Amino acid sequence: MKTHDTNVNAGTKDVHVGAGAFARPVERSSTASPASNAIKILPLALGCFLILSLVACSSGKADPKAEAPPNATVEPDLDANNFKVDRPEQFPLFTAIEHKAVSALNVTGVVQPDITRAVPVISLAAGRVVELKARLGDVVEKGQILLRVRSNDVSGAYQTYLKAENYERLARVQLDRAQTLYDKGAIAKSALEQAEATEADAKTDLNAATEQLHTLGIDKDHPSGIIDIAAPISGVITDQQITNASGVQGLSGPNPFTISDLSYVWIVCDVYENDLDAVRVGDSADVRLTTYPNQVFKALEVKNPGQMRIGMFVTATFYGKQPQARSAIPASAILHLHDREWVYTPLGNARFRRVEVVTGAMLPGSQQEIVSGIKPGDQVVSNALDLQNTVEQ
């Protein structure tokens, strides 16, 4: 290929700058000036600089971090109970009013027998139960046979009675003989007095043995090793500690039965320690049976109308004597969520806050008492469910 040379007139001799300039030295006149030499070399230097720059750029790698856009800043709402709506005017507000209420404490309890009307059934003889004629919860009458016990104490008591009877019979014969001898002057008066004393002691022992048989329920004319245990009063069996073939320990062991007169019963309530200051002697109480919630009984010692049974659960409400100022709002302003109760209060700038409250009794006019959470004068959303539905959308 032929190249075109660029001719620069340097006065005495031409200088050729072309493709061959990179391979051979440049010829220049001895009379050429330095400035004109610099002008001639400038295109070559610029070309070399561009080539080196392109090589350096092609050998380097791009940094992705330097080319990525900056991270976005997120500012979360730390309070999950704050909400913002687009049209706050569609949620009318209600100003909580003041309500005077007597403080009330609701507690749970259970029906228990009056301990002053509970009588234990006891057996004076130890032995083994051979027959049960009653059980827990039965209504029994005074004198009714409840159980039968086979006891070795009966045999011992009957033997004691027989010995006392024989000794008293012998002492009485000896006294009669001594009286006859004294009347005939055969013995001194002191011997007669000793016989009288012996007979008196024998009669005392016989009376004691007879009473023991009577206490154990044994007929001395028809003795038996089995004794009957009868009910001491009329009532309901509220406790049972024996079964068939179980042992009875007499006075030293647990009582076989307990009979309670349930014409009056006690309501025993569970009051937490931090609520004890709300209960005082003389405070009134309303008692409601769980089975009959619409029937109210007064006081904690209640006359039983016949429907109360031992162990029934009740709720009791204690009322204080000094009224307290509380809030009252529409029942529709209360939101029932996750077994808790809430209201919505305005914060301004189309924002609302969900506040937990403790509710009280229902009031006339579809209003409800607020025990804590808001105070009279605070504003709430009249219909909390409408706002809740909007928030969830």
C-alpha positions as CSV (number, residue, x, y, z in Angstrom):
1,M,0.0,0.0,0.0
2,K,1.3,3.5,-0.8
3,T,1.2,6.1,1.9
4,H,0.9,9.7,1.4
5,D,3.6,11.7,3.0
6,T,3.1,15.0,4.6
7,N,5.7,17.6,3.3
8,V,6.8,20.3,5.6
9,N,9.1,22.8,4.1
10,A,12.0,23.4,6.5
11,G,13.9,25.6,4.1
12,T,16.8,23.6,2.9
13,K,15.4,20.0,3.2
14,D,12.0,18.2,3.4
15,V,11.1,16.1,6.4
16,H,8.8,13.1,5.8
17,V,6.3,12.0,8.5
18,G,4.3,9.0,7.7
19,A,3.7,5.4,8.6
20,G,7.4,4.7,8.5
21,A,8.1,7.3,11.1
22,F,7.5,4.8,13.9
23,A,10.2,2.5,12.5
24,R,13.1,4.8,11.6
25,P,14.8,7.9,13.0
26,V,13.6,11.2,11.8
27,E,15.9,13.2,9.6
28,R,16.1,16.8,10.3
29,S,18.2,19.7,9.1
30,S,21.0,21.0,11.1
31,T,19.6,24.5,10.6
32,A,16.0,23.7,11.9
33,S,14.9,25.5,15.0
34,P,13.8,23.7,18.3
35,A,10.3,25.1,18.0
36,S,9.8,23.7,14.6
37,N,11.0,20.3,15.8
38,A,8.5,20.3,18.7
39,I,5.7,21.1,16.2
40,K,6.7,18.1,14.1
41,I,6.8,15.6,17.1
42,L,3.4,16.7,18.7
43,P,1.1,14.6,16.6
44,L,3.2,11.5,17.4
45,A,3.1,12.1,21.1
46,L,-0.7,12.7,21.2
47,G,-1.2,9.4,19.3
48,C,0.9,7.5,21.8
49,F,-1.0,9.0,24.8
50,L,-4.4,8.0,23.4
51,I,-3.2,4.4,22.7
52,L,-1.9,4.0,26.3
53,S,-5.1,5.5,27.8
54,L,-7.3,3.0,25.9
55,V,-5.1,0.1,27.0
56,A,-5.2,1.1,30.7
57,C,-9.0,1.6,30.6
58,S,-9.7,-1.8,28.9
59,S,-7.5,-3.7,31.5
60,G,-9.3,-2.2,34.7
61,K,-12.6,-3.7,36.3
62,A,-15.8,-1.7,37.2
63,D,-16.7,-1.4,40.9
64,P,-20.5,-2.4,41.4
65,K,-20.7,-0.6,44.8
66,A,-19.6,2.6,43.2
67,E,-22.2,2.3,40.5
68,A,-25.2,1.2,42.8
69,P,-27.7,3.9,44.0
70,P,-27.7,4.9,47.7
71,N,-29.9,2.9,50.1
72,A,-33.4,4.1,50.9
73,T,-34.1,5.3,54.5
74,V,-37.2,3.6,56.2
75,E,-38.7,5.2,59.3
76,P,-41.2,2.6,60.8
77,D,-44.0,3.6,63.2
78,L,-42.9,2.2,66.6
79,D,-46.4,2.4,68.1
80,A,-48.6,-0.3,66.6
81,N,-51.7,1.3,68.1
82,N,-51.5,4.5,66.1
83,F,-53.4,4.7,62.8
84,K,-53.8,7.3,60.1
85,V,-56.9,7.5,57.9
86,D,-57.7,9.5,54.8
87,R,-61.1,10.8,55.8
88,P,-61.3,11.3,59.6
89,E,-64.5,13.2,59.3
90,Q,-66.4,10.0,58.6
91,F,-65.7,8.8,62.2
92,P,-67.8,11.0,64.6
93,L,-66.4,11.5,68.1
94,F,-68.1,11.3,71.5
95,T,-67.0,13.1,74.6
96,A,-66.9,10.8,77.6
97,I,-69.3,11.9,80.4
98,E,-68.9,11.5,84.1
99,H,-70.8,8.7,85.9
100,K,-71.1,8.3,89.7
101,A,-70.8,4.7,90.6
102,V,-70.3,2.7,93.8
103,S,-67.2,0.6,93.6
104,A,-67.8,-3.0,93.0
105,L,-65.5,-6.1,93.3
106,N,-66.5,-9.3,91.5
107,V,-65.1,-12.5,92.9
108,T,-65.8,-16.2,92.6
109,G,-66.9,-18.5,95.4
110,V,-68.5,-21.8,96.2
111,V,-71.4,-23.0,98.4
112,Q,-70.2,-24.5,101.7
113,P,-72.2,-25.9,104.7
114,D,-72.5,-23.8,107.8
115,I,-69.9,-25.5,110.1
116,T,-72.1,-24.7,113.1
117,R,-74.8,-26.9,111.5
118,A,-72.5,-29.8,110.6
119,V,-72.6,-32.8,112.9
120,P,-70.1,-35.8,112.6
121,V,-71.4,-39.4,112.7
122,I,-69.1,-41.3,115.1
123,S,-68.7,-44.9,116.1
124,L,-67.6,-45.6,119.7
125,A,-66.6,-49.1,118.8
126,A,-63.7,-50.0,116.5
127,G,-64.3,-52.7,113.9
128,R,-65.0,-53.4,110.3
129,V,-67.9,-52.2,108.2
130,V,-70.2,-55.0,107.1
131,E,-73.0,-52.9,105.6
132,L,-73.5,-49.4,104.3
133,K,-77.0,-48.0,104.2
134,A,-76.2,-44.4,103.1
135,R,-73.7,-42.5,101.0
136,L,-72.5,-39.0,100.2
137,G,-75.2,-36.6,99.2
138,D,-78.1,-38.6,100.7
139,V,-80.8,-36.9,102.7
140,V,-81.2,-38.7,106.0
141,E,-83.5,-38.5,109.0
142,K,-82.5,-38.5,112.7
143,G,-82.2,-42.1,114.0
144,Q,-81.8,-43.6,110.5
145,I,-79.3,-46.5,110.4
146,L,-76.3,-45.4,108.3
147,L,-73.9,-48.4,108.6
148,R,-73.3,-51.6,110.6
149,V,-70.0,-52.5,112.2
150,R,-68.7,-55.8,113.5
151,S,-66.6,-55.1,116.6
152,N,-64.7,-57.0,119.2
153,D,-65.4,-54.2,121.6
154,V,-69.0,-55.6,121.8
155,S,-67.7,-58.9,123.1
156,G,-65.5,-57.3,125.7
157,A,-68.3,-55.0,126.9
158,Y,-70.7,-57.9,127.2
159,Q,-68.2,-60.0,129.2
160,T,-67.7,-57.0,131.5
161,Y,-71.5,-56.8,132.0
162,L,-71.8,-60.5,132.8
163,K,-69.0,-60.3,135.4
164,A,-70.5,-57.2,137.0
165,E,-73.9,-58.9,137.1
166,N,-72.6,-62.0,138.8
167,Y,-70.5,-60.0,141.3
168,E,-73.5,-57.9,142.2
169,R,-75.7,-61.0,142.7
170,L,-73.1,-62.5,145.1
171,A,-72.7,-59.2,147.0
172,R,-76.5,-59.0,147.4
173,V,-76.7,-62.5,148.8
174,Q,-73.9,-61.8,151.2
175,L,-75.6,-58.6,152.4
176,D,-78.8,-60.5,153.1
177,R,-76.9,-63.1,155.1
178,A,-75.1,-60.5,157.1
179,Q,-78.3,-58.7,157.8
180,T,-79.9,-61.9,159.2
181,L,-76.8,-62.7,161.4
182,Y,-76.7,-59.1,162.7
183,D,-80.4,-59.3,163.6
184,K,-79.7,-62.4,165.6
185,G,-76.6,-60.8,167.3
186,A,-74.2,-63.2,165.6
187,I,-72.0,-60.5,164.0
188,A,-71.0,-57.0,164.9
189,K,-72.5,-54.0,163.1
190,S,-69.2,-53.3,161.4
191,A,-69.4,-56.6,159.5
192,L,-72.9,-55.6,158.3
193,E,-71.6,-52.2,157.2
194,Q,-68.8,-53.9,155.2
195,A,-71.3,-56.2,153.4
196,E,-73.4,-53.2,152.6
197,A,-70.4,-51.3,151.0
198,T,-69.4,-54.4,149.0
199,E,-72.9,-54.7,147.6
200,A,-73.0,-51.0,146.7
201,D,-69.8,-51.3,144.8
202,A,-71.0,-54.3,142.9
203,K,-74.2,-52.5,141.9
204,T,-72.2,-49.5,140.7
205,D,-70.0,-51.7,138.4
206,L,-73.2,-53.4,137.1
207,N,-74.7,-50.0,136.2
208,A,-71.5,-48.9,134.4
209,A,-71.4,-52.1,132.4
210,T,-75.1,-51.8,131.5
211,E,-74.6,-48.2,130.3
212,Q,-71.6,-49.3,128.2
213,L,-73.8,-51.8,126.4
214,H,-76.5,-49.1,125.9
215,T,-73.9,-46.7,124.5
216,L,-72.7,-49.3,122.0
217,G,-76.3,-50.0,121.0
218,I,-76.3,-53.6,122.4
219,D,-79.3,-55.2,123.8
220,K,-78.2,-57.1,126.9
221,D,-80.9,-59.7,126.5
222,H,-80.0,-60.3,122.8
223,P,-76.2,-59.6,122.5
224,S,-74.6,-59.5,119.1
225,G,-71.1,-58.7,117.7
226,I,-72.6,-56.2,115.2
227,I,-73.7,-52.7,116.1
228,D,-75.7,-50.2,114.2
229,I,-74.6,-46.6,113.7
230,A,-77.6,-44.1,113.4
231,A,-77.8,-40.5,112.2
232,P,-77.6,-38.0,115.1
233,I,-79.6,-35.3,113.2
234,S,-81.6,-34.9,110.0
235,G,-79.8,-33.4,107.0
236,V,-77.6,-34.1,104.1
237,I,-74.5,-36.3,104.2
238,T,-71.7,-33.8,103.1
239,D,-68.7,-36.0,103.9
240,Q,-68.0,-39.7,103.7
241,Q,-64.8,-41.4,104.8
242,I,-65.6,-45.1,104.6
243,T,-66.6,-47.8,102.1
244,N,-67.8,-51.4,102.4
245,A,-65.3,-53.6,104.4
246,S,-63.3,-50.6,105.5
247,G,-62.1,-50.2,109.1
248,V,-63.6,-47.9,111.7
249,Q,-61.3,-46.7,114.4
250,G,-63.8,-45.4,116.8
251,L,-63.1,-42.0,118.4
252,S,-59.5,-42.1,117.3
253,G,-60.0,-42.2,113.6
254,P,-61.8,-40.1,110.9
255,N,-65.6,-39.9,111.2
256,P,-67.5,-42.2,108.9
257,F,-69.9,-39.5,107.9
258,T,-70.7,-35.9,108.4
259,I,-74.3,-34.7,108.3
260,S,-75.1,-31.0,107.6
261,D,-78.2,-29.0,108.0
262,L,-78.4,-27.1,104.7
263,S,-81.3,-24.9,105.7
264,Y,-78.6,-22.1,105.8
265,V,-75.4,-22.2,103.8
266,W,-72.2,-20.2,103.6
267,I,-70.8,-18.6,100.5
268,V,-67.0,-18.9,100.7
269,C,-65.3,-16.5,98.2
270,D,-61.7,-16.2,96.9
271,V,-60.5,-12.6,97.2
272,Y,-57.0,-11.8,96.0
273,E,-54.6,-10.2,98.5
274,N,-54.3,-6.9,96.5
275,D,-58.2,-6.6,96.6
276,L,-58.6,-7.1,100.3
277,D,-58.7,-3.3,100.9
278,A,-61.9,-3.2,98.9
279,V,-63.7,-5.6,101.3
280,R,-64.7,-4.5,104.7
281,V,-66.9,-5.9,107.5
282,G,-70.5,-4.8,106.9
283,D,-70.2,-4.4,103.1
284,S,-73.2,-5.7,101.1
285,A,-72.8,-8.5,98.6
286,D,-74.9,-9.8,95.7
287,V,-74.5,-13.6,95.2
288,R,-75.5,-15.3,91.9
289,L,-75.4,-19.0,91.3
290,T,-73.7,-20.0,88.1
291,T,-76.6,-22.4,87.5
292,Y,-79.2,-19.6,88.2
293,P,-77.6,-16.3,87.1
294,N,-80.8,-14.3,87.2
295,Q,-81.5,-15.1,90.9
296,V,-79.7,-12.8,93.3
297,F,-79.1,-13.7,97.0
298,K,-78.0,-11.2,99.6
299,A,-75.2,-11.6,102.1
300,L,-72.7,-14.5,102.6
301,E,-74.8,-16.5,105.0
302,V,-77.8,-17.4,102.8
303,K,-81.1,-19.1,103.6
304,N,-81.2,-22.0,101.3
305,P,-84.4,-22.1,99.2
306,G,-83.7,-25.7,98.4
307,Q,-81.8,-25.3,95.2
308,M,-78.4,-24.7,96.6
309,R,-76.1,-27.7,96.8
310,I,-72.7,-28.0,98.4
311,G,-69.9,-27.3,95.8
312,M,-72.0,-25.1,93.5
313,F,-70.0,-22.2,92.0
314,V,-71.1,-18.6,92.5
315,T,-70.1,-15.1,91.7
316,A,-70.3,-12.5,94.4
317,T,-70.2,-8.7,94.0
318,F,-69.0,-6.5,96.9
319,Y,-70.1,-2.9,96.9
320,G,-68.3,-0.1,98.5
321,K,-69.9,2.7,100.5
322,Q,-68.4,5.8,98.8
323,P,-69.3,6.6,95.1
324,Q,-66.5,7.1,92.6
325,A,-66.4,9.3,89.5
326,R,-66.0,7.2,86.3
327,S,-66.5,7.6,82.6
328,A,-69.5,6.6,80.5
329,I,-69.4,6.2,76.7
330,P,-71.6,4.5,74.1
331,A,-71.3,0.7,74.0
332,S,-70.6,1.0,70.3
333,A,-67.4,2.9,71.1
334,I,-65.9,-0.2,72.7
335,L,-64.0,-2.7,70.6
336,H,-63.7,-6.3,71.8
337,L,-60.4,-7.6,70.4
338,H,-58.2,-10.5,71.6
339,D,-60.2,-10.9,74.9
340,R,-59.5,-7.3,75.7
341,E,-61.5,-4.1,75.3
342,W,-60.3,-0.9,73.4
343,V,-61.5,2.5,72.3
344,Y,-60.1,4.8,69.6
345,T,-59.1,8.4,70.7
346,P,-58.2,11.2,68.2
347,L,-54.6,12.4,68.0
348,G,-55.1,15.1,65.3
349,N,-53.8,15.3,61.8
350,A,-56.1,12.4,60.7
351,R,-54.5,10.0,63.2
352,F,-56.1,7.9,65.9
353,R,-54.8,5.9,68.8
354,R,-56.2,2.6,70.1
355,V,-56.4,2.6,73.9
356,E,-57.1,-0.4,76.2
357,V,-59.9,0.2,78.8
358,V,-61.5,-1.7,81.6
359,T,-65.3,-1.7,81.3
360,G,-67.9,-1.8,84.1
361,A,-71.6,-2.2,84.2
362,M,-74.0,-1.5,81.4
363,L,-75.9,1.8,81.8
364,P,-79.2,3.1,80.5
365,G,-79.2,4.5,76.9
366,S,-76.9,1.8,75.5
367,Q,-74.0,3.3,77.4
368,Q,-71.3,1.5,79.3
369,E,-69.2,2.4,82.3
370,I,-65.5,2.7,81.9
371,V,-63.5,1.8,85.1
372,S,-60.1,2.8,83.8
373,G,-58.3,3.8,80.5
374,I,-60.1,7.1,79.8
375,K,-61.5,9.9,82.0
376,P,-64.5,12.2,81.7
377,G,-63.9,14.7,78.9
378,D,-61.8,12.5,76.7
379,Q,-63.0,12.0,73.2
380,V,-63.5,8.6,71.6
381,V,-64.7,7.4,68.2
382,S,-68.4,6.7,68.5
383,N,-68.3,3.5,66.5
384,A,-65.0,1.7,67.1
385,L,-65.9,-1.2,64.8
386,D,-66.2,1.0,61.7
387,L,-62.7,2.4,62.3
388,Q,-61.3,-1.0,63.0
389,N,-62.7,-2.3,59.7
390,T,-61.1,0.7,57.9
391,V,-57.7,0.0,59.6
392,E,-57.8,-3.6,58.6
393,Q,-58.5,-2.9,54.9
